[in-house]
Amino acid sequence: MNKIIYDSNTVFFMRLFDLITKAKLKDCIITENMAVYIVEEGETGKAVGKGGINVRTLEKKTKRKIKIAEFSPEILKFIKNLVAPVQLINAEKEDGIITLTAKDLKSRGLLIGRNGTNLRFFESIIKRYFPEIKEIKVK
């Protein structure tokens, strides 16, 4: 895994997450309109809060959509956690290429996004932890 360097804005978001949720945070990815928090295994419930209160509080304070995903050292499990709530039928790894099979056409569209933006975003997050991955494809 490559060394990840955070800017001051990302550190601010990480600190805010820690103060509100008290969950163990592994990583944070910030975009213009979204913040993705990767939490340690078993910390998702604590991060989301009762009835989603922590997520709503973070959304109000950061003025961004919040996504919380649980990390797993098993790549396929991590991918399923990352793309949730999109439902996958299957996820396979072969020669550094991950092939995802979506449940239906709507799930496939949500997974890929307009011009593949969602898929490339997920791919960039996955490559942070699993640099051996070359590409992610959707069936």
CYANA upper distance limits for C-alpha pairs under 8 A (distance plus 0.5 A):
  1 MET  CA    128 ARG  CA      7.18
  1 MET  CA    129 TYR  CA      6.04
  1 MET  CA    130 PHE  CA      7.23
  1 MET  CA    131 PRO  CA      7.09
  2 ASN  CA    128 ARG  CA      7.41
  2 ASN  CA    129 TYR  CA      8.25
  6 TYR  CA     10 THR  CA      6.39
  6 TYR  CA     11 VAL  CA      6.87
  7 ASP  CA     11 VAL  CA      6.86
  8 SER  CA     12 PHE  CA      6.67
  9 ASN  CA     13 PHE  CA      6.93
 10 THR  CA     14 MET  CA      6.66
 10 THR  CA     28 CYS  CA      7.40
 10 THR  CA     29 ILE  CA      7.86
 10 THR  CA     30 ILE  CA      7.10
 11 VAL  CA     15 ARG  CA      6.59
 12 PHE  CA     16 LEU  CA      6.67
 13 PHE  CA     17 PHE  CA      6.66
 13 PHE  CA     28 CYS  CA      8.24
 13 PHE  CA     62 THR  CA      8.32
 14 MET  CA     18 ASP  CA      6.71
 14 MET  CA     25 LEU  CA      8.14
 14 MET  CA     27 ASP  CA      8.50
 14 MET  CA     28 CYS  CA      7.02
 15 ARG  CA     19 LEU  CA      6.69
 16 LEU  CA     20 ILE  CA      6.72
 16 LEU  CA     58 LEU  CA      8.36
 17 PHE  CA     21 THR  CA      6.37
 17 PHE  CA     22 LYS  CA      8.02
 17 PHE  CA     58 LEU  CA      7.63
 18 ASP  CA     22 LYS  CA      5.44
 18 ASP  CA     23 ALA  CA      6.83
 18 ASP  CA     24 LYS  CA      8.01
 18 ASP  CA     25 LEU  CA      7.81
 20 ILE  CA     54 ASN  CA      7.03
 20 ILE  CA     57 THR  CA      8.42
 20 ILE  CA     58 LEU  CA      8.16
 21 THR  CA     46 LYS  CA      6.98
 21 THR  CA     47 ALA  CA      5.61
 21 THR  CA     48 VAL  CA      8.00
 21 THR  CA     49 GLY  CA      7.65
 21 THR  CA     54 ASN  CA      6.69
 22 LYS  CA     46 LYS  CA      7.90
 22 LYS  CA     47 ALA  CA      7.74
 23 ALA  CA     39 VAL  CA      7.72
 23 ALA  CA     43 GLU  CA      6.34
 23 ALA  CA     44 THR  CA      8.31
 23 ALA  CA     46 LYS  CA      6.30
 23 ALA  CA     47 ALA  CA      5.83
 24 LYS  CA     39 VAL  CA      6.40
 24 LYS  CA     40 GLU  CA      6.29
 24 LYS  CA     43 GLU  CA      7.06
 25 LEU  CA     37 TYR  CA      7.65
 25 LEU  CA     38 ILE  CA      6.73
 25 LEU  CA     39 VAL  CA      4.95
 25 LEU  CA     40 GLU  CA      6.59
 26 LYS  CA     37 TYR  CA      8.22
 26 LYS  CA     38 ILE  CA      5.96
 26 LYS  CA     39 VAL  CA      5.59
 26 LYS  CA     40 GLU  CA      6.37
 26 LYS  CA     71 PHE  CA      8.26
 27 ASP  CA     37 TYR  CA      6.48
 27 ASP  CA     38 ILE  CA      5.48
 27 ASP  CA     39 VAL  CA      7.44
 28 CYS  CA     35 ALA  CA      7.58
 28 CYS  CA     36 VAL  CA      6.18
 28 CYS  CA     37 TYR  CA      5.09
 28 CYS  CA     38 ILE  CA      6.60
 29 ILE  CA     35 ALA  CA      6.34
 29 ILE  CA     36 VAL  CA      5.58
 29 ILE  CA     37 TYR  CA      7.05
 30 ILE  CA     34 MET  CA      6.62
 30 ILE  CA     35 ALA  CA      5.10
 30 ILE  CA     36 VAL  CA      6.91
 31 THR  CA     35 ALA  CA      6.71
 32 GLU  CA     64 ARG  CA      8.26
 33 ASN  CA     63 LYS  CA      8.23
 33 ASN  CA     64 ARG  CA      5.46
 33 ASN  CA     65 LYS  CA      6.76
 34 MET  CA     64 ARG  CA      5.40
 34 MET  CA     65 LYS  CA      5.12
 34 MET  CA     66 ILE  CA      6.38
 34 MET  CA     67 LYS  CA      8.05
 35 ALA  CA     64 ARG  CA      6.92
 35 ALA  CA     65 LYS  CA      6.75
 35 ALA  CA     66 ILE  CA      5.54
 35 ALA  CA     67 LYS  CA      6.79
 36 VAL  CA     66 ILE  CA      6.52
 36 VAL  CA     67 LYS  CA      5.23
 36 VAL  CA     68 ILE  CA      6.36
 36 VAL  CA     69 ALA  CA      7.96
 37 TYR  CA     66 ILE  CA      8.15
 37 TYR  CA     67 LYS  CA      6.72
 37 TYR  CA     68 ILE  CA      5.36
 37 TYR  CA     69 ALA  CA      6.80
 38 ILE  CA     68 ILE  CA      6.50
 38 ILE  CA     69 ALA  CA      5.47
 38 ILE  CA     70 GLU  CA      6.18
 38 ILE  CA     71 PHE  CA      6.53
 39 VAL  CA     43 GLU  CA      6.60
 39 VAL  CA     44 THR  CA      7.11
 39 VAL  CA     47 ALA  CA      8.24
 39 VAL  CA     68 ILE  CA      7.63
 39 VAL  CA     69 ALA  CA      6.74
 39 VAL  CA     70 GLU  CA      5.48
 39 VAL  CA     71 PHE  CA      6.39
 40 GLU  CA     44 THR  CA      8.32
 40 GLU  CA     70 GLU  CA      6.43
 40 GLU  CA     71 PHE  CA      5.94
 40 GLU  CA     72 SER  CA      8.21
 41 GLU  CA     70 GLU  CA      6.19
 41 GLU  CA     71 PHE  CA      6.19
 41 GLU  CA     72 SER  CA      6.88
 42 GLY  CA     70 GLU  CA      7.87
 43 GLU  CA     47 ALA  CA      6.64
 43 GLU  CA     70 GLU  CA      7.66
 44 THR  CA     48 VAL  CA      6.61
 44 THR  CA     68 ILE  CA      7.62
 44 THR  CA     69 ALA  CA      7.58
 44 THR  CA     70 GLU  CA      6.52
 45 GLY  CA     49 GLY  CA      6.49
 45 GLY  CA     50 LYS  CA      8.31
 46 LYS  CA     50 LYS  CA      8.45
 47 ALA  CA     54 ASN  CA      7.18
 47 ALA  CA     55 VAL  CA      8.16
 47 ALA  CA     68 ILE  CA      8.00
 48 VAL  CA     52 GLY  CA      5.55
 48 VAL  CA     53 ILE  CA      7.31
 48 VAL  CA     54 ASN  CA      5.86
 48 VAL  CA     55 VAL  CA      6.04
 48 VAL  CA     68 ILE  CA      7.95
 49 GLY  CA     53 ILE  CA      5.85
 49 GLY  CA     54 ASN  CA      5.53
 49 GLY  CA     55 VAL  CA      7.76
 50 LYS  CA     54 ASN  CA      8.19
 52 GLY  CA     56 ARG  CA      6.89
 53 ILE  CA     57 THR  CA      6.64
 54 ASN  CA     58 LEU  CA      6.64
 55 VAL  CA     59 GLU  CA      6.61
 55 VAL  CA     66 ILE  CA      6.93
 56 ARG  CA     60 LYS  CA      6.76
 57 THR  CA     61 LYS  CA      6.75
 58 LEU  CA     62 THR  CA      6.38
 58 LEU  CA     63 LYS  CA      8.39
 58 LEU  CA     66 ILE  CA      7.68
 59 GLU  CA     63 LYS  CA      5.80
 59 GLU  CA     64 ARG  CA      5.81
 59 GLU  CA     65 LYS  CA      6.25
 59 GLU  CA     66 ILE  CA      6.58
 60 LYS  CA     64 ARG  CA      8.03
 68 ILE  CA     82 LEU  CA      8.41
 69 ALA  CA     81 ASN  CA      6.07
 69 ALA  CA     82 LEU  CA      5.62
 69 ALA  CA     84 ALA  CA      8.46
 70 GLU  CA     78 PHE  CA      7.45
 70 GLU  CA     81 ASN  CA      6.41
 70 GLU  CA     82 LEU  CA      7.69
 71 PHE  CA     78 PHE  CA      6.07
 71 PHE  CA     81 ASN  CA      7.96
 72 SER  CA     77 LYS  CA      6.77
 72 SER  CA     78 PHE  CA      5.40
 73 PRO  CA     78 PHE  CA      7.62
 74 GLU  CA     78 PHE  CA      6.73
 75 ILE  CA     79 ILE  CA      6.69
 75 ILE  CA    130 PHE  CA      7.98
 76 LEU  CA     80 LYS  CA      6.83
 76 LEU  CA     91 ALA  CA      6.77
 76 LEU  CA     92 GLU  CA      7.81
 76 LEU  CA     93 LYS  CA      8.20
 77 LYS  CA     81 ASN  CA      6.77
 78 PHE  CA     82 LEU  CA      6.56
 79 ILE  CA     83 VAL  CA      6.66
 79 ILE  CA    126 ILE  CA      7.92
 80 LYS  CA     84 ALA  CA      6.60
 80 LYS  CA     87 GLN  CA      8.45
 80 LYS  CA     88 LEU  CA      7.66
 82 LEU  CA    122 PHE  CA      7.93
 83 VAL  CA     87 GLN  CA      8.39
 83 VAL  CA    111 LEU  CA      7.61
 83 VAL  CA    122 PHE  CA      8.04
 86 VAL  CA    102 ALA  CA      8.29
 86 VAL  CA    107 SER  CA      6.11
 86 VAL  CA    110 LEU  CA      7.63
 86 VAL  CA    111 LEU  CA      7.34
 87 GLN  CA    102 ALA  CA      6.80
 87 GLN  CA    103 LYS  CA      6.23
 87 GLN  CA    107 SER  CA      7.09
 88 LEU  CA    100 LEU  CA      7.41
 88 LEU  CA    101 THR  CA      6.24
 88 LEU  CA    102 ALA  CA      5.01
 88 LEU  CA    103 LYS  CA      5.83
 88 LEU  CA    107 SER  CA      8.49
 89 ILE  CA    100 LEU  CA      8.36
 89 ILE  CA    101 THR  CA      5.99
 89 ILE  CA    102 ALA  CA      6.17
 89 ILE  CA    103 LYS  CA      5.84
 90 ASN  CA    100 LEU  CA      6.45
 90 ASN  CA    101 THR  CA      5.58
 90 ASN  CA    102 ALA  CA      7.81
 91 ALA  CA     98 ILE  CA      7.43
 91 ALA  CA     99 THR  CA      6.23
 91 ALA  CA    100 LEU  CA      5.04
 91 ALA  CA    101 THR  CA      6.77
 92 GLU  CA     98 ILE  CA      6.12
 92 GLU  CA     99 THR  CA      5.72
 92 GLU  CA    100 LEU  CA      7.08
 93 LYS  CA     97 ILE  CA      6.27
 93 LYS  CA     98 ILE  CA      5.05
 93 LYS  CA     99 THR  CA      6.97
 94 GLU  CA     98 ILE  CA      6.99
 96 GLY  CA    132 GLU  CA      6.45
 96 GLY  CA    133 ILE  CA      4.98
 96 GLY  CA    134 LYS  CA      5.76
 96 GLY  CA    135 GLU  CA      7.47
 97 ILE  CA    133 ILE  CA      6.56
 97 ILE  CA    134 LYS  CA      6.20
 97 ILE  CA    135 GLU  CA      5.52
 97 ILE  CA    136 ILE  CA      6.31
 97 ILE  CA    137 LYS  CA      7.90
 98 ILE  CA    133 ILE  CA      7.92
 98 ILE  CA    135 GLU  CA      6.87
 98 ILE  CA    136 ILE  CA      5.21
 98 ILE  CA    137 LYS  CA      6.63
 99 THR  CA    136 ILE  CA      6.45
 99 THR  CA    137 LYS  CA      5.30
 99 THR  CA    138 VAL  CA      6.19
 99 THR  CA    139 LYS  CA      7.49
100 LEU  CA    136 ILE  CA      7.96
100 LEU  CA    137 LYS  CA      6.63
100 LEU  CA    138 VAL  CA      5.25
100 LEU  CA    139 LYS  CA      6.61
101 THR  CA    108 ARG  CA      8.38
101 THR  CA    138 VAL  CA      6.36
101 THR  CA    139 LYS  CA      5.45
102 ALA  CA    107 SER  CA      6.27
102 ALA  CA    108 ARG  CA      5.65
102 ALA  CA    111 LEU  CA      8.36
102 ALA  CA    138 VAL  CA      7.71
102 ALA  CA    139 LYS  CA      7.30
103 LYS  CA    107 SER  CA      6.63
103 LYS  CA    108 ARG  CA      7.78
104 ASP  CA    108 ARG  CA      6.72
105 LEU  CA    109 GLY  CA      6.73
106 LYS  CA    110 LEU  CA      6.81
107 SER  CA    111 LEU  CA      6.58
108 ARG  CA    112 ILE  CA      6.72
108 ARG  CA    138 VAL  CA      7.77
108 ARG  CA    139 LYS  CA      8.31
109 GLY  CA    113 GLY  CA      6.26
110 LEU  CA    118 ASN  CA      8.13
111 LEU  CA    118 ASN  CA      6.72
111 LEU  CA    119 LEU  CA      6.59
112 ILE  CA    116 GLY  CA      5.38
112 ILE  CA    117 THR  CA      7.22
112 ILE  CA    118 ASN  CA      5.86
112 ILE  CA    119 LEU  CA      5.26
112 ILE  CA    138 VAL  CA      7.97
113 GLY  CA    117 THR  CA      5.90
113 GLY  CA    118 ASN  CA      5.30
113 GLY  CA    119 LEU  CA      7.16
114 ARG  CA    118 ASN  CA      7.92
116 GLY  CA    120 ARG  CA      6.66
117 THR  CA    121 PHE  CA      6.60
118 ASN  CA    122 PHE  CA      6.70
119 LEU  CA    123 GLU  CA      6.58
119 LEU  CA    136 ILE  CA      7.92
120 ARG  CA    124 SER  CA      6.65
121 PHE  CA    125 ILE  CA      6.99
122 PHE  CA    126 ILE  CA      6.71
123 GLU  CA    127 LYS  CA      6.62
123 GLU  CA    135 GLU  CA      7.53
123 GLU  CA    136 ILE  CA      6.86
124 SER  CA    128 ARG  CA      7.05
125 ILE  CA    129 TYR  CA      7.87
126 ILE  CA    130 PHE  CA      6.42
126 ILE  CA    131 PRO  CA      8.28
126 ILE  CA    133 ILE  CA      8.31
127 LYS  CA    131 PRO  CA      5.17
127 LYS  CA    132 GLU  CA      7.89
127 LYS  CA    133 ILE  CA      6.70
